[in-house]
Amino acid sequence: MDITQKSKVYVTNLLTKCLPEKFSFHNLDHTQEVVNAVKTISKQYSLNDDEMEILMVSAWFHDTGFIHFYENHEMESMFIAQSTLQDWGYDASKTQKILDCISATRFPNQPTSLPAEILCDADFYHLSQPDYWGKNALLRKERSFHLGLAISEQKWYAENLDFLKEHQYFTQFGKESLELEKRKHFVENIFILETLEVNEAP
């Protein structure tokens, strides 16, 4: 079993057994979607075998920290990845590159390599997809649970609009293909927020 397959099996078992059901967005489905997005985006680039391996392992481990912490989960994801890969006797220099990729997924993203850029774009791939609003509703539900309070529609869409303004894709593929579709959701968000403000006006 190669390291990518080993990571898939390990993380799948970890998230299935240890992640609370209240994680309606950041769950195994999301991790699998990020892995698939990595495959899609990486096809646009000539990555060597080591870069692809680093990228795939990073994608599998990038959200494992949620089993312990909600905020600042990236640091815990890095710890889990590092300790697990060390136990497996994985190459130390490759492990550091994996940790760098996972660290880059902390928002606002600051990737310093092409694999890290690809992982960051894959992590927010859903912003450009047709099921964006469904994913958005799952994230709102998850955030409400972990904050311990209901988030009003106006507050949610206002925060969502701010996030869409700040977010950026890093790869050329992301800038040319994903950004265009994301902009449609940005405009839809403005319309929803304006409608809510009109309805709440005296």
N, C-alpha and C positions, 0 to 999 in steps of 0.2 A: 504494500500500500504506500503510495507516494505521499509527500507531506501535505499536498492540497487535499487529497481524499481523507487523510488522517485528521486534518483540521475540520473538514466537513462533518465527519462522524462525531468528533469530540464536541464541537460547538452545538451540533444538533441535539445531542444528548444533554449537554449542559443547559441549554435554553429550555428544552422540553421539561426537564426535571426541576430546574431551579428558578425559572422566571415566573413571577406571579401572573395569574390570569388577567389581572387588571391592566396589564400592558397591552392595550388594544392596537397600538401602532408600532412601538419598538419591540417587536417580537421576532420569532423565527421566520415568519413570512417576510418581514421587512429585510432581514439579513439575507434570505434567499433571493429577494428581489434586487438587492444591492449586488450580490454575486453575479446575477444574470446581467445587470446593467454594466458591470465591469467587463464582462465578456463582450457585450455589444460595443462599448466604447473602445476597448483595446483592439478590436478588429481594424480600427482606423489608423493604428500605429504599428510600427515595426519593433515590437518589444522582443528582447531575447528571452530565452527560457528562464533565466534567473529573475529577470524583471517580472515576468508573468507569474512566476511562483510566488514572489514577494507580494505582488498585488492580490493574488487569490487568497493567500493565507491572511493577509491584512483584512480583506473583505469579510472573511469568516469570523475573525476575532473582534472586529471593530466595535461592536456593541455588547460584548459579553459582560462589561462592567455593570450593566443595568441589573444584574442579579444581586448586586450589593448596594449600589447608589444610583439615584436618579439624576441629581445635579452632578456635574463634573465626572460623569461616568467614564470619560475617555481615559483618565489616569488609571482607573481600575481595570479597564480593558487592556491597557498596556501592561499592567502588572500580571494579569492572567495570561496574556500572550507570552510574555517574557518567561515566566516561571514554567509554563507548559512546554514551550519550545526548548527551554534549557533541560527539562526532564527528558525530553526526547533526543537530546544530544544534537540539536540543530545548530547549524553554523552561526557563530556569534555575530559576524558582520552582517549576514542576511537578517538576523533577528533585529538588529538595530535599525535596519532600513524598514522593517515591518513596523516597528515601534514609531518611527518617524511618520509613516503613512497614517497610522491610527491617530497619532497626535494631531495631524493636520485636519482631521475631521471635526475637531472642536471649533465651534462657530464663534467669531468669524474665521473662516478657513484661511490657513497660511501654508499651502503646500510648497515644498522646495524641490520637488522632482516630478517627472512625468507620471510615474506610478501613483504618487500622492495626489496629483491633480486628477487623475482618472478616478481614484477612490472618492475624492470629494465630490466630483460630478456625479458619480454613481449613487452616492449617499443621498443626493437631492434630485435624483433622476425623476422621482415621482412628481416634482413640480411641473414637469413638462408633459405629463401623461394624461390621457382622457379621464382616468379615475381619480384625478387630483382632489376633487371636492369630497369624494368618499374617504380618501386617506386623510384629508383635512379634518373631517368630522371625527374620525378615530383618534387623531392626535388631540383634538379638543377634549374629547372624553377622557383620554389618558391624563392630560394636563390637569383637568378639573379634579380628578381623583387624587393625584399626587400633591396638588396644592391644598386639597381639603376644602375646596369651595367651588361653587358653580361660576363659570365665566360667562358673563352676559354676551349676547350676540354682538353688540356694538363694540365692546372691549376686545372681543376675540378677533373680529374682522379688522379693527384698527391695528392691533398688534400684528396680525397676519400681513397687512399691507406694508407695515414698517419692515417686516422680515423680507418680503419679496423685493422691496426697494434696496435693501442692503445686500441681499444674496447675489453672488455672481458665479458663473461657470468659468472654469479655468482652461480646459482643453479647447482647441480650435473647433472640434466637433461640438462641444457644449455651446460655444459662443455662436456657432453658425446654425445649429439644428435645434438644440434644446431650448436656448434662450427665446427663440421665436414663439414656441408653444407656451413657455412660461409667461410671456408677456400677455397672452390671451387671458390667462388666469388672473394676472395683475389687473387688467382692465375690468374683468368680471368682479373682482374684489372691490374695486372702486365703486362700481354700480351698486353692489349689495350694500356697501357702507352708506352711500348717499341715500338709498331707499330707506334704510333703517333710520337715518337722521331725519328724513322727511316725516316718516311715520311717528317718530317720537316728538316732533315739534308740536307746541301748544296750538 
